[in-house]
Amino acid sequence: MRPLRYSINTTLDGCVDHREGVPEPQMHKHAERMIAEADALILGRTTYLMMEEGWRDPDQVAAMPEWMQSFATAIGAAKKYVVSSVLTEVDWNAELLGGDLRQAVTELKNRPGNGLYVGGVQLPTALAQWGLIDEYQFLVHPRVIGHGPRLFDGLEQPIDLTLVGREEFRSGAMVLRYRGRE
């Protein structure tokens, strides 16, 4: 069974609004490695559309710093499964993940491979409640925002985690990796 890993940028106060993080080269290299190592990404509609808008247009990518361009290449090449009850078709190396979400993700996890990554806010909350996420990776920015969407809003029960790794960047941001307690 391949693991499902959740990765998200967050501020110290748990804000997961992507506009509130401060991008820098080490963070992008870290995300690029994660994506390259994954068999596929599982994204909700909002995250898929946001990523496509930000990283697909070659002219827009060409105007970015070089350290951002390589991330664009990695995410463009990644296999993507999109969860949506609104979209009727997707492209950009993506396919819609239909039917019962819990069953569909379980079937993806049961395939051989290196692992899957899920991103976003609402979709991971549902997957966490079902116990489908094997590892949580929080890229914590050294900022306090005081507003915006928060990690796991609406989670019905606590999830106890064990720290299994961390990486610190020159900017003061850190990647904290957790697995569920057994």
Sequence and secondary structure as in RCSB ss.txt:
>XXXX:A:sequence
MRPLRYSINTTLDGCVDHREGVPEPQMHKHAERMIAEADALILGRTTYLMMEEGWRDPDQVAAMPEWMQSFATAI
GAAKKYVVSSVLTEVDWNAELLGGDLRQAVTELKNRPGNGLYVGGVQLPTALAQWGLIDEYQFLVHPRVIGHGPR
LFDGLEQPIDLTLVGREEFRSGAMVLRYRGRE
>XXXX:A:secstr
   EEEEEEEETT B  GGGS   HHHHHHHHHHHHH SEEEEEHHHHHHHHHHHS HHHHHTS HHHHHHHHHH
HHS EEEE SS S   SSEEE  S HHHHHHHHHHSSSS EEE SSHHHHHHHHTT   EEEEEEES     S B
TTTT SS   EEEEEEEE TTS EEEEEEE  
